[in-house]
Amino acid sequence: MQVNLLKSVLSRIRVKDIAEACGVSPTAVQRWIDTGHLPKSEWCGETHYASKIAGISSGKITTSELLAITPVVVRLIDESRSGVKVRDAVASQR
C-alpha cells in the first residue's frame, strides 16, 4: 500500500484555505489530494501552487517539500530528458 504523502502534508491546512490561496475550487484541491500530487502545470512552470500553499502554512510546509512529491510520470519525463531511458526510469521507481 502506497502512502499518500500529499494528503499527509496538506492535512495540516484546510482545503478551503488552499483553494482560496491558489485561486482554484475546493474540488480541484481535493483532486490533488486524491491523486497524491499537485497538477502537472506545477512542474511545467505554469502555476506556483506549492509556493502559495507554503505561504499560508505558517511554516508548517515548505515549497520544496511540496515539490518533492512528484508523480512518477513527471519523474520519467525529467529523467528521459537527461538521457536516461524510460525503461530504466521505470525500473528505478520500484
N, CA and C atoms as a LAMMPS dump frame, in Angstrom:
ITEM: TIMESTEP
0
ITEM: NUMBER OF ATOMS
282
ITEM: BOX BOUNDS ff ff ff
-5.0000000000000000e+02 5.0000000000000000e+02
-5.0000000000000000e+02 5.0000000000000000e+02
-5.0000000000000000e+02 5.0000000000000000e+02
ITEM: ATOMS id mol type element x y z
1 1 1 N 0.836 -1.183 0
2 1 2 C 0 0 0
3 1 3 C 0.885 1.252 0
4 2 1 N 0.646 2.137 -0.93
5 2 2 C 1.447 3.342 -1.052
6 2 3 C 0.865 4.459 -0.181
7 3 1 N 1.713 5.167 0.517
8 3 2 C 1.288 6.265 1.363
9 3 3 C 1.075 7.502 0.499
10 4 1 N -0.029 8.21 0.724
11 4 2 C -0.31 9.445 0.006
12 4 3 C 0.36 10.588 0.77
13 5 1 N 1.579 10.916 0.365
14 5 2 C 2.333 11.956 1.069
15 5 3 C 1.672 13.32 0.971
16 6 1 N 1.093 13.628 -0.187
17 6 2 C 0.45 14.932 -0.335
18 6 3 C -0.715 15.06 0.631
19 7 1 N -1.47 14.004 0.795
20 7 2 C -2.595 14.029 1.743
21 7 3 C -2.083 14.3 3.156
22 8 1 N -1.001 13.653 3.531
23 8 2 C -0.42 13.86 4.863
24 8 3 C 0.045 15.299 5.052
25 9 1 N 0.686 15.845 4.022
26 9 2 C 1.215 17.202 4.103
27 9 3 C 0.086 18.223 4.124
28 10 1 N -0.874 18.068 3.223
29 10 2 C -1.95 19.056 3.125
30 10 3 C -2.976 18.939 4.24
31 11 1 N -2.949 17.866 5
32 11 2 C -3.895 17.721 6.106
33 11 3 C -3.651 18.774 7.192
34 12 1 N -2.523 19.447 7.1
35 12 2 C -2.192 20.491 8.081
36 12 3 C -2.898 21.817 7.8
37 13 1 N -3.551 21.921 6.633
38 13 2 C -4.22 23.155 6.212
39 13 3 C -5.601 22.787 5.676
40 14 1 N -6.577 23.654 5.906
41 14 2 C -7.933 23.391 5.408
42 14 3 C -7.979 23.479 3.881
43 15 1 N -8.725 22.576 3.267
44 15 2 C -8.882 22.548 1.811
45 15 3 C -9.388 23.891 1.312
46 16 1 N -10.343 24.467 2.01
47 16 2 C -10.914 25.763 1.612
48 16 3 C -9.833 26.838 1.559
49 17 1 N -8.941 26.857 2.541
50 17 2 C -7.859 27.858 2.573
51 17 3 C -6.872 27.653 1.422
52 18 1 N -6.563 26.398 1.114
53 18 2 C -5.665 26.096 -0.006
54 18 3 C -6.296 26.56 -1.312
55 19 1 N -7.58 26.253 -1.481
56 19 2 C -8.29 26.643 -2.706
57 19 3 C -8.284 28.161 -2.884
58 20 1 N -8.565 28.889 -1.831
59 20 2 C -8.58 30.354 -1.909
60 20 3 C -7.198 30.907 -2.255
61 21 1 N -6.171 30.388 -1.631
62 21 2 C -4.81 30.877 -1.879
63 21 3 C -4.363 30.594 -3.308
64 22 1 N -4.796 29.477 -3.851
65 22 2 C -4.367 29.064 -5.196
66 22 3 C -5.309 29.549 -6.295
67 23 1 N -6.459 30.084 -5.914
68 23 2 C -7.415 30.549 -6.908
69 23 3 C -8.092 29.426 -7.664
70 24 1 N -8.305 28.316 -6.976
71 24 2 C -8.981 27.156 -7.574
72 24 3 C -10.134 26.74 -6.669
73 25 1 N -10.915 25.799 -7.112
74 25 2 C -12.044 25.326 -6.307
75 25 3 C -11.568 24.304 -5.269
76 26 1 N -12.333 24.15 -4.192
77 26 2 C -12.011 23.093 -3.238
78 26 3 C -12.018 21.716 -3.907
79 27 1 N -12.829 21.538 -4.933
80 27 2 C -12.863 20.277 -5.672
81 27 3 C -11.522 20.004 -6.345
82 28 1 N -10.91 21.044 -6.905
83 28 2 C -9.596 20.884 -7.539
84 28 3 C -8.554 20.458 -6.501
85 29 1 N -8.587 21.086 -5.343
86 29 2 C -7.637 20.725 -4.277
87 29 3 C -7.867 19.28 -3.847
88 30 1 N -9.132 18.902 -3.723
89 30 2 C -9.434 17.524 -3.333
90 30 3 C -8.923 16.54 -4.379
91 31 1 N -8.988 16.923 -5.649
92 31 2 C -8.463 16.074 -6.726
93 31 3 C -6.954 15.903 -6.567
94 32 1 N -6.241 16.969 -6.209
95 32 2 C -4.79 16.866 -5.98
96 32 3 C -4.525 15.873 -4.858
97 33 1 N -5.3 16.004 -3.795
98 33 2 C -5.12 15.111 -2.646
99 33 3 C -5.395 13.662 -3.053
100 34 1 N -6.479 13.458 -3.791
101 34 2 C -6.848 12.1 -4.211
102 34 3 C -5.805 11.466 -5.137
103 35 1 N -5.213 12.277 -6.024
104 35 2 C -4.206 11.732 -6.946
105 35 3 C -2.836 11.635 -6.29
106 36 1 N -2.637 12.37 -5.203
107 36 2 C -1.371 12.288 -4.476
108 36 3 C -0.295 13.24 -4.955
109 37 1 N -0.657 14.196 -5.827
110 37 2 C 0.33 15.176 -6.283
111 37 3 C -0.355 16.426 -6.829
112 38 1 N 0.392 17.495 -6.884
113 38 2 C -0.099 18.728 -7.493
114 38 3 C -0.217 18.507 -9.004
115 39 1 N -0.935 19.381 -9.709
116 39 2 C -1.092 19.177 -11.153
117 39 3 C 0.215 19.331 -11.92
118 40 1 N 0.253 18.737 -13.102
119 40 2 C 1.441 18.781 -13.962
120 40 3 C 1.898 20.215 -14.217
121 41 1 N 0.963 21.139 -14.271
122 41 2 C 1.3 22.546 -14.536
123 41 3 C 2.286 23.102 -13.514
124 42 1 N 2.341 22.5 -12.354
125 42 2 C 3.27 22.957 -11.306
126 42 3 C 4.724 22.708 -11.7
127 43 1 N 4.992 21.59 -12.378
128 43 2 C 6.363 21.262 -12.775
129 43 3 C 6.729 21.847 -14.138
130 44 1 N 5.71 22.315 -14.846
131 44 2 C 5.955 22.948 -16.157
132 44 3 C 6.163 24.452 -16.003
133 45 1 N 6.05 24.957 -14.793
134 45 2 C 6.251 26.377 -14.543
135 45 3 C 5.039 27.237 -14.863
136 46 1 N 3.901 26.618 -15.136
137 46 2 C 2.692 27.374 -15.458
138 46 3 C 1.979 27.887 -14.214
139 47 1 N 2.134 27.192 -13.11
140 47 2 C 1.482 27.582 -11.857
141 47 3 C 2.521 27.592 -10.731
142 48 1 N 2.132 28.164 -9.617
143 48 2 C 3.025 28.24 -8.453
144 48 3 C 2.236 27.905 -7.186
145 49 1 N 1.47 26.83 -7.27
146 49 2 C 0.636 26.424 -6.144
147 49 3 C 1.467 26.062 -4.914
148 50 1 N 2.581 25.388 -5.118
149 50 2 C 3.4 24.951 -3.98
150 50 3 C 3.843 26.144 -3.133
151 51 1 N 4.283 27.208 -3.784
152 51 2 C 4.726 28.376 -3.011
153 51 3 C 3.544 29.081 -2.349
154 52 1 N 2.382 29.072 -2.998
155 52 2 C 1.191 29.683 -2.397
156 52 3 C 0.733 28.888 -1.174
157 53 1 N 0.777 27.575 -1.278
158 53 2 C 0.397 26.726 -0.148
159 53 3 C 1.393 26.897 0.99
160 54 1 N 2.664 26.917 0.669
161 54 2 C 3.689 27.129 1.701
162 54 3 C 3.487 28.481 2.387
163 55 1 N 3.101 29.469 1.618
164 55 2 C 2.896 30.812 2.158
165 55 3 C 1.79 30.907 3.187
166 56 1 N 0.776 30.067 3.069
167 56 2 C -0.326 30.111 4.038
168 56 3 C -0.184 29.084 5.155
169 57 1 N 0.905 28.331 5.137
170 57 2 C 1.052 27.228 6.095
171 57 3 C 1.668 27.623 7.431
172 58 1 N 2.015 28.878 7.591
173 58 2 C 2.654 29.338 8.837
174 58 3 C 3.91 28.538 9.158
175 59 1 N 4.68 28.205 8.131
176 59 2 C 5.936 27.494 8.324
177 59 3 C 5.804 25.989 8.494
178 60 1 N 4.589 25.443 8.379
179 60 2 C 4.38 24.008 8.554
180 60 3 C 4.826 23.207 7.333
181 61 1 N 4.788 23.843 6.147
182 61 2 C 5.11 23.17 4.894
183 61 3 C 6.01 24.088 4.077
184 62 1 N 6.993 23.528 3.425
185 62 2 C 7.846 24.328 2.55
186 62 3 C 7.508 24.039 1.085
187 63 1 N 7.86 24.978 0.224
188 63 2 C 7.66 24.794 -1.209
189 63 3 C 8.401 23.558 -1.686
190 64 1 N 9.638 23.383 -1.257
191 64 2 C 10.418 22.229 -1.714
192 64 3 C 9.839 20.911 -1.205
193 65 1 N 9.241 20.911 -0.033
194 65 2 C 8.597 19.699 0.478
195 65 3 C 7.433 19.305 -0.442
196 66 1 N 6.649 20.278 -0.866
197 66 2 C 5.528 20.002 -1.77
198 66 3 C 6.007 19.56 -3.146
199 67 1 N 7.04 20.202 -3.659
200 67 2 C 7.543 19.864 -4.989
201 67 3 C 8.267 18.521 -5.012
202 68 1 N 8.684 18.049 -3.846
203 68 2 C 9.346 16.74 -3.773
204 68 3 C 8.354 15.599 -3.979
205 69 1 N 7.068 15.901 -3.821
206 69 2 C 6.021 14.899 -4.012
207 69 3 C 5.586 14.973 -5.469
208 70 1 N 6.306 14.255 -6.328
209 70 2 C 6.036 14.315 -7.762
210 70 3 C 5.438 13.01 -8.251
211 71 1 N 4.59 13.102 -9.243
212 71 2 C 4.068 11.858 -9.822
213 71 3 C 5.169 11.15 -10.603
214 72 1 N 5.081 9.843 -10.716
215 72 2 C 6.085 9.055 -11.418
216 72 3 C 6.233 9.532 -12.857
217 73 1 N 5.146 9.906 -13.501
218 73 2 C 5.192 10.349 -14.898
219 73 3 C 6.112 11.544 -15.064
220 74 1 N 6.025 12.504 -14.156
221 74 2 C 6.893 13.673 -14.245
222 74 3 C 8.34 13.268 -14.051
223 75 1 N 8.593 12.389 -13.141
224 75 2 C 9.962 11.922 -12.933
225 75 3 C 10.493 11.25 -14.196
226 76 1 N 9.669 10.477 -14.853
227 76 2 C 10.092 9.802 -16.075
228 76 3 C 10.431 10.815 -17.163
229 77 1 N 9.625 11.836 -17.291
230 77 2 C 9.885 12.871 -18.292
231 77 3 C 11.213 13.556 -17.991
232 78 1 N 11.418 13.931 -16.739
233 78 2 C 12.659 14.604 -16.36
234 78 3 C 13.865 13.703 -16.612
235 79 1 N 13.768 12.459 -16.231
236 79 2 C 14.886 11.543 -16.405
237 79 3 C 15.144 11.252 -17.871
238 80 1 N 14.097 11.167 -18.682
239 80 2 C 14.306 10.882 -20.101
240 80 3 C 14.978 12.066 -20.791
241 81 1 N 14.71 13.281 -20.34
242 81 2 C 15.361 14.458 -20.911
243 81 3 C 16.852 14.482 -20.587
244 82 1 N 17.221 13.875 -19.486
245 82 2 C 18.637 13.863 -19.116
246 82 3 C 19.366 12.664 -19.707
247 83 1 N 18.693 11.927 -20.564
248 83 2 C 19.355 10.834 -21.253
249 83 3 C 19.106 9.452 -20.67
250 84 1 N 18.357 9.345 -19.592
251 84 2 C 18.048 8.048 -19.019
252 84 3 C 16.91 7.438 -19.832
253 85 1 N 17.04 6.186 -20.195
254 85 2 C 15.976 5.535 -20.944
255 85 3 C 14.739 5.398 -20.067
256 86 1 N 13.584 5.535 -20.671
257 86 2 C 12.333 5.439 -19.927
258 86 3 C 12.224 4.089 -19.219
259 87 1 N 12.63 3.02 -19.851
260 87 2 C 12.57 1.697 -19.23
261 87 3 C 13.425 1.664 -17.964
262 88 1 N 14.61 2.251 -18.017
263 88 2 C 15.474 2.312 -16.837
264 88 3 C 14.83 3.137 -15.736
265 89 1 N 14.145 4.22 -16.114
266 89 2 C 13.5 5.081 -15.14
267 89 3 C 12.37 4.355 -14.428
268 90 1 N 11.602 3.572 -15.181
269 90 2 C 10.511 2.81 -14.574
270 90 3 C 11.079 1.83 -13.556
271 91 1 N 12.129 1.135 -13.912
272 91 2 C 12.735 0.167 -13.001
273 91 3 C 13.253 0.844 -11.73
274 92 1 N 13.748 2.071 -11.846
275 92 2 C 14.307 2.74 -10.68
276 92 3 C 13.23 3.232 -9.718
277 93 1 N 11.971 3.263 -10.151
278 93 2 C 10.879 3.719 -9.303
279 93 3 C 10.354 2.626 -8.381
280 94 1 N 10.715 1.396 -8.636
281 94 2 C 10.164 0.271 -7.837
282 94 3 C 10.876 0.115 -6.546
